[in-house]
């Protein structure tokens, strides 16, 4: 069935231009010149996408956006704003608009917007939101706690929009995972998800990394290179630790976001870009703005919608769900039976504050799997900082002091294990005994150091 687009604009020339462009794209169209006519056409024409001007004789584009959000939220709506009216565009996105396009209308950008929005509409043939099932996806968010259920519902809603989202949360809470989930549930999921740690790029290379460069534009530019914005074209660009961007780069980034075009270093032409911007930081951006470290105009452009990721210690039983997930991953990665947590370890993990959040939990369990003596992981294997004096694993009690010192260095430990295996002709039981560790611990280390190529 031919997809339908409704154009609402009081200027006949604009309506005619947009209608002609849409017809050339093979789409069915209808037009209206007022809010009242537009609302009637939405009911009668049942469009798959609505394009509305912001200023109308009997109201504004906000009236159209709010009606659609309330009555037919499965229909994406984009607003047409006056040139330079970014405040209105941002407010429209906050109200629920899918995206915006500025006058005079750039037809290339308009086609990109329509194409992406109609992909969203294809997945929403009914008013009920469609949640893509991804049982094998590594980006699925694990947890059933109230904060995580709320997060998942919010992600489902945000995936249907083009609005920039600012993801805030403590270090280790999984902000990039949230960004990936928004991307994977969006109509952009078939295109690239490009994450970038803004604090890891040297300032002198930032412009080249983000916007690309032309051959010969500076020393070392031996060939043309596309930037991150072009790599994310039709997809999603995730700016992690965005608060670490220097002010000089913030100015350039703001312009690219507003103009939806980049100019490569050494280039003369602006290249249109169509990517959704998601950003994150563990810092308080409002405080960074007050300190003068972050531009207020860029803050408002990125912080159209703010999404808070809950810390692990606020997620209750999710801790054990995540623990089981990580233990399965570790066992699968090392091709070993899954380790089990003792009841004492379960209690210890449940009562721990996890200042490092989910990332810390994963690291704790990976370490514990290598330290566990028997069938179960015990609290001393977890080595949680809140424990009384840290109890050394019984495993290492049988190791001579010199060996303990050498095992603090992974390379030394690898050599010690390899030597023991050679001396025992790869009899793993005998090698484990000579090293003063259990057979299970030795198996984990053999996998860890990729020594499982037994002669």
N, C-alpha and C positions, 0 to 999 in steps of 0.2 A: 504494500500500500504506500502511495506517495505521502511523504511527510508534509505537514502543514505548518506554516509560519504566519503569525498575525503581526502586522505592523501598525502601531498606533502613533501618529504624528499629525500635527495640525498644518504642516507645510506640504502642499500638494507636490512640490518638486522633490522633496525628500522622500515622500511616500512612493513616488514614481520610480526614483532611483533605486530605492531598496527593493521594491517589488520586482523591477527588471532584473536586478542582480540575483534575487532568490529564484526567479523563474529560470534563469540561465543555469542555476545549480540543480534544476530538475525538481524544484519544490512547488507545492501548491500554496497559494497565498491568499490572504484577505487583508483589508485595510480598514482603519477607523481614524477619525480626526479629533475625537474627544474622549474623555474618560467614560462617559455614559455609553457612547457607541462601542468603545473598547470592551466594556464589561458585557454588553449584549453579544458581541462577536465571540468572546471567550466561551459563553454558554452555547451559542449556536454553531460556531465553526469548530470548536474543540481542538485548538491548535496543539502541536507538539512543542512549539516554542513561541514566545511572545517577545517582540522588540517594541519598547515604548519610549517615546520622548519624555524628558523630565518635565518640561513646561507644556501644559495643555490648557485650552481655553476655560475649562470648567474644573480644573484640579491639577494634580501633578502625577508624575510617574510613580510616586510613593503610593498613591491610591490604588494603582494597578498592582504594584508589588504586594501590598498588604492583602488585597482581595485574593490574589493567587495563592499567597502563603496560607490564607485562612480556608479557602474553598477548594482549590485544586493544586496542592503543593507539589504534585508530581510534574507540573509544567514548569520548566526553567524559564525565567524572564530576565532579559537584559535591558538596561536603560541606556538611552542616548543622552549624553550630557553636553553642555556648551564647552567649548575649548577652554582648558585651564580650570574647569570647575571640579577639582579633585575632591573638595569637601563633599559636594553633592554625590559624587560617585561612591565615596567611602560610606556615606550614610545609607545609600541604596544597598550596598553590599551588606551592611549591618542589618538592614531591614529584611534581607532574604533574597536580594537579586542575585542571579547566577554570575553576572559579569556586567561590564559597561563598555560603551564605545563612545569616543569623543567626536564632536563636530569640528571641522568637516570630516565626514565619515571616510576612513581609509578602507577601501573595499577589500583589500587583501586581508586586513585584520578582521573585518566583518566576516568574511568567508571562513576564516579560522575559527572564530567564535561560534558561528552557526554550526559548523561541522562538529565541533566538540560538544556543544550543547545538545545537538540532536542524537549524538551517541548516548548521552545521558537519558534522553527521552525514550530511546529504544529499550532501555532497561527498566522503564517505568510505565508499562502499558496500563497499570492500575494504580490507584492512589496509594496502595500499600507500598512502603519502601522495600526495595529489593536489596537483600543482603547477600552478597556473593559468598558461596560456600567454598572455603579454601582449607579442607582438612589437612592437606599436606604442606600448607604454607608455613614457612619458618617465621613469618611476620605476625601470625595470629597472636592476639593478646590473651594470655592465660589468666584466669581468675573469675570468681563468682561473687566477690565481695560487692557491697553496695557502691563504693566509689568506682570500682572497675566497671560494673554494669552501667553506671551513669556515663563513664568515659566511652564505653562502646557505643551507647546510643547516640552520644554527641558526635562521635567519629562518623557514624552512619549518615547523620544529617550533614556534616561538613563535607563529606565526600561528594555530595550532590551540588556543591557550590564551587565557584571559581575564586571566592574571596580569599585573600591572604590570611593565614592562621599563624598566630604566635603561640608556640608551645612552651609552657613554663613548667619547670620542675627541678627538684634537686638532682645532683649528679648521680647517675646510675639508675634513674627511675625508668628509663626506656623511651626517651623523647624521640629518638630516631625511629624506634619501632612504631610509635604512634604515627609519625609522619609517613612511614611506609604503608601503614594500614589505611590511612586516608587516601594515599595514592592508589593502592590496589583496589579499593572499593569505588574509585572514581572512574569517569569515562576516559580518563587519561591512562588507565592501567596498561594498555597495550604499548605505550611509549615509555621512555626511560624515566627512572627515578634517579636523580643525580644528587647525592649528598656531598656537602663540602664543609670541612671544619674551618671556619673563618680565622681561627686563631693559629692555624698551622701553616698559613701561607705567608711567606715574607712580604712585607709591604711593597718592596720594589717589584715584585712579580704579580701583585694582585690584579692590576688592570689587564695584564696579558692572560692570566688564568681565567678571569671572569668573562672577558670580552673577546679573547683571541688576539692574534697578531699576524701581520703580514711579513713575508720573507724580507729580511734586510732592514726591518724597522728599528732594530737595535742590535748591539753586539750579541751574537749567539742565536739570533733568529734566522736559522738556516733554511727554514721552510714555513709555509703558512700553517697556522694552527687555529682550530676553532676553540672558542671559549666555553665555559660551563653553561652559559645561557643558551648557546646554540646546541650543545650536547643534550640539553633538557627540552629542546623544542618539541611542542605538543605533549610534553610530559610534565614532570614536577621537579623543581629545584629546591632542595632543602638546605637552608643556611644555618648550620649548627654553630653555636657560640657566636651569634651575630653581634653580640655586645663587644666583641674583640676587634671589630672592624675599625680602622683608623678613620678619623673625621674626613680626610680627603677622599677616601673610598666611599664613605657614606653618601657624599654629594653625588658621585657618579652613579651609585646604585639607585638612588632615589630617581634620578632622571631616567634610567633604563626602565624602572618599574612603571613610571608614569607614561613614558613614550612607547613602551613595548617594542623597543628597537635598540640595537647595540652597534657601536662603531669599533671595529678592531683597531688595536694599536698600529699605527702606520697606514690605516685604511682611510678612504675618503667617503665611502658610501655607508649609510645606516642600513643595517640588516634587521628586518622585522623578526621578532621572537614571540612565540606563543607558549609560555610555560607558567604554571602556577607556582607561586612563591609560598613556601612554608619556612618558618624560622623558629629558632629555639635558643635558649640560654638558661643557665642556672642562676644568672645574676638577676637582680631586680632592675629592669629596664627603666622604670619610672625614676628610680634613684640615680641611675646613670644619666638620664636626661637632666635632672636637677643639678648634677655635678658638672654638666657641660661636656660629658664624655660621649653622649649620643644625641644626634640631631632629633629635635622634637617632631619635625615634619616627617622624617623617615619612620620614627616611632609610630606615629598615627597611621602611616601607610602600611606598616607591617602588622600592627596590632589591631587590625579590623575586627578580628575575632580572637579572643584569648582563650586558650585551652590549658587548664591546669592538670598535670599528671600527678596522681597521689603518691606519696612516699610509701615504701613497702610496709613500714610499721603501722600504717593506717588501713592495711588491707586484710587483717585478720587471718582467716583460714587459707587465703591465697598463698601464704608462705609455704605451706606444706604441698599445695598443688604445684607450685614452682619448683620446690625441692625435688619432687618425684619426676618432674619433667627434665630437670637438669641431670639427675642421676641416670635417667634413661639415655639422655644424649651422651653422657660420658661413657656409659657402658657400650653404646653403639659405636662411638668414635674409637674406642680402644678394643672393640670386639671382645668384651668380657661380660660375665654375668653382672646384672645390676646390683649395686651395693644397697644394703638395707640400713635404715636409721633405727637405732634403739629407741625405746620410749624415753629414756633420759635425754637423748639427743633431740628428739622431737620437742620435748619440754624446753630444752636450752634454746633451740632455734625460735620457738614461739615467743619466748620471753626476751629475746635479744632485740635491740633497738635498730639495728641495721643502718648506721649512718651512711654506708655506701650503697644502700638500697639493693635492687635486683642484681646489679653487677657484682656486688660484694657477696651475695648469697651464692652465686655461681662459682666465684673464686674459692669460697670457703669449702664448698662441696667437692670441687676438683682436688683441692689439697687433701681433704679428708679421705677421699677414695684411695689416695696413695699411702696414707698413714694407717688405715684401719687394719687391725691385727686379725680379726676373725670375720665371722659372717656379718656382723653388725658394725656400723659406724658409731663410736661412742663419743661422749662430749669432749674427751681429751683429744680426739682426732680432729674435732672441729676447730680447736684452738681459738675460741672466741675471746676477744679482749676483756669481756666482763667477767671471765672466770677468775677465781682466786689466783695465786701464782700459777702461771701457765704450766699445766701438767704435761710432761713430755710423753709422747707415745711410748708404750712398752716396747714397741718395735726397736727403737733406737737405744734402749737401755743395754742391749747386748752388744752394741757397737763400741769399739774402742774410741777414746777421745779423739785420736788422730783422724779416724774415719768420720766422726761427726763433723769435724771441722771441714774436711774435704767435701762432705755432702752438702755443705752450705753453698757450694758452687756447682751449678748444674753440669758444667763440662767435666769437673772432677768426678761427680757422681756417675756420669755416663761412663767415664773411663774405668772407675772402680767396678761397676757392674759388668762391663765388657771383659775386664781382666778376670773376674770371678767366673764368668761363663766359659772363658777360654780354658781356665785352669781345671774346671770340672767337665770339660768336653761337652758343654751345653746341657749338663744335667741341672735343670732349673731348681729342683728340690735341694740338691747339694749346694748350688750357688747361693740360694736364698739363705741356707743355714750358715754358710761361711760369711755372708754379709750381715748376719744378725737381723734378718727381716723375715717376714712370712712369705710363703709362696705367692699369696695373693698380691702382696705389695710388689714383689719382684715382677709379676706379670704386668701390673700397671706401669711400672717403670720401663719395662721392655717395650711396651706399646708407646709410651710417652716419648722415648728416645729413638723409636723406630729401629730397634735392635732385633726385631722378630724375623730376621732373615737367617735362621739357624742353618749351619752347614749340614 
